[in-house]
Each structure stands twice: as structure tokens, then as C-alpha cells.
Amino acid sequence: MKKLIATAAAAMIAAAGLAGILGCGSNTAAEPSTQGPRGLTMGETLSDNSGKAGGGMLAMEKAAEAKKYLFALFRKEEDGQTAAMRSVLQEVMKEVADRADSVEVNVTAVSERAIVDKFGLDRAPMPLILAVAPNGAITGGFPTKAEKQNLLEAFASPGMEKCMKSLQENKLVFLCMQNSSTKANSDAMQGVHDFQADERFARATQIVMLDPTDATEADFLRDLQVDPKTQEAVTVFLAPPGVPIAMYKGATNKDELVATLSKASSACGPGGCGPGGCPPK
């Protein structure tokens, strides 16, 4: 589970504002638009006060439509750190242009207020690179310095992207790993569905289904320490910012799930660890 936790932690460290997206007590969502803006080229800065409104948001929309990642370089000044980050990003883009776009955003530009507010970047250390998945999930945050390998490792599997997106919307996530060959599938879903049906948790709970034999999820399952050849359904219970609070094999029970969440909440800080703070008892 190290990568999932590290991914959330990296993005939280990126900026104080990002903790609101990835951490506790926030309802901020990262929902990409599906509208298709004009194309962007590597290194193009659409954030100067030049009438090219909202270049950062346009880049997100374009990448989402193309089902690509977006590497966004946010900066205030043109200094040595910015130049170094830009150089790393340009080097990475030579290898990943088929699956990622990039954009450079001057956070002081009035035209970029929307993306600055979206990611809470007012107090962020600059320069900063964010890796944004096609579904809008932040899969990596790199303030002031980034290595090529950092960016290459920011790509996540579809299952992890779904989990991160929901966690960053400050939702509880049940990652349900099963297929036609695993046992206790219905029993594994029973407690999960009962939990989600509870009005206390309904709007703040997301269920993500995953086939453990899906080769594209191999690294994610390895990180979760789940055997892709499992003969029994496996359910992982995740809470923001990306903390696995329990794993179950086979049947789940609502009362046990609520108790698990309450126990995790008892260790919360002032902001809580569930949607909107610590959950109701």
C-alpha cells in the first residue's frame, strides 16, 4: 500500500492548499471538463496576461478528452529552479508524449485564477509540477524540485486513478477486487452496499470494482499486497487522504465496517479523517 499512501502524501506536501484536496475536511473535487480546446505544444505558456484566458484549465480539458495525463508546471518567477523543473519536464515529455500533455502556468496571471483556486495553490511553494490523470486525479505533486524518474512514476493504473479521484473528493472508498472465479463475491459486497445505503455515509462513499487478474493493475495489487490469483473476493477500505484502514477477505458486514471507521476516526486530528471530519458514531 506504500505507493497509494506516498502518492497522496506527495501531493499534500506539494502545497498547503493541496492538503484540502487530498486530505481531511474538504469537498473540493477535481472534475475535468470534457470539452475540447485548441491544441498545446510542449513548453507553451498560456498563462501570461496576453488574452489567452485559462490556459491551464484548457490544457486539463484537452488532456482529459484525449485520455492523457497532464503535467502542469506552476511558477511565479523565471528563476533557476523554474528553468531546472522545465528542463526535467521537457526531457520526460520526449518519452511520454503519446500518453501525456504538458502546460506551464504563471500563477500570478489573472487568467489562471480558475486553476489556482481549483488546486488551492495560493500558498504553494513554487515552482511546482502536478501530475493529473485523465479523470482529474492528482497522482503526483513535486514542489521546487523534480527528477525525471519522479514524473515517470506518476502514472497510475486505472483502478488507482479511480481510487485517488474519489479520495481527493474526500470520499471513503471500498476497493472491491473480485471476478467470476473468486468466491464469496455477493457476501463481500453485502456489507459494502449496506454501508453505502446508510444515509450517514451514502453521499461520501464510493465503490470501485477491480478484477484482480487485470494485468494493468498488477503493480497496484502488488502495492496493496493482494494476490492477483486470490480465490476469494478481497475488499480494501480506504479513507482520505489515501489510508487503507482495513482489508477483508470474503464477506463484509456493515456493523464491522462502521466500527472500523469509528476506530480510525478516533485517531483523527482536528480536521477528522472522513468526509467532512470524523464520521457520526
C-alpha positions, 0 to 999 in steps of 0.5 A: 500500500506504500505507493497509494499512501506516498502518492497522496502524501506527495501531493499534500506536501506539494502545497498547503492548499493541496492538503484540502484536496487530498486530505481531511475536511474538504469537498473540493473535487477535481472534475475535468471538463470534457470539452475540447480546446485548441491544441498545446505544444510542449513548453507553451505558456498560456498563462501570461496576461496576453488574452489567452484566458485559462490556459491551464484549465484548457490544457486539463480539458484537452488532456482529459478528452484525449485520455492523457495525463497532464503535467502542469508546471506552476511558477511565479518567477523565471528563476533557476529552479523554474528553468531546472523543473522545465528542463526535467519536464521537457526531457520526460515529455520526449518519452511520454508524449503519446500518453501525456500533455504538458502546460506551464502556468504563471500563477500570478496571471489573472487568467489562471485564477480558475486553476489556482483556486481549483488546486488551492495553490495560493500558498504553494511553494513554487515552482511546482509540477502536478501530475493529473490523470485523465479523470482529474486525479492528482497522482503526483505533486513535486514542489521546487524540485523534480527528477525525471524518474519522479514524473515517470512514476506518476502514472497510475493504473486505472483502478488507482486513478479511480481510487485517488479521484474519489479520495481527493473528493474526500470520499471513503472508498471500498476497493472491491477486487473480485471476478467470476472465479473468486468466491464469496463475491455477493457476501463481500459486497453485502456489507459494502452496499449496506454501508453505502445505503446508510444515509450517514455515509451514502453521499461520501462513499464510493465503490470501485470494482477491480478484477484482480487478474487485470494485468494493468493493475498488477503493480497496484495489487502488488502495492496493496499486497493482494494476490492477483490469483486470490480465490476469494473476493478481497475488499480494501477500505480506504479513507482520505487522504489515501489510508487503507484502514482495513482489508477483508477477505470474503464477506463484509458486514456493515456493523464491522465496517462502521466500527472500523471507521469509528476506530480510525476516526478516533485517531483523527486530528482536528480536521477528522479523517472522513468526509467532512471530519470524523464520521457520526458514531 
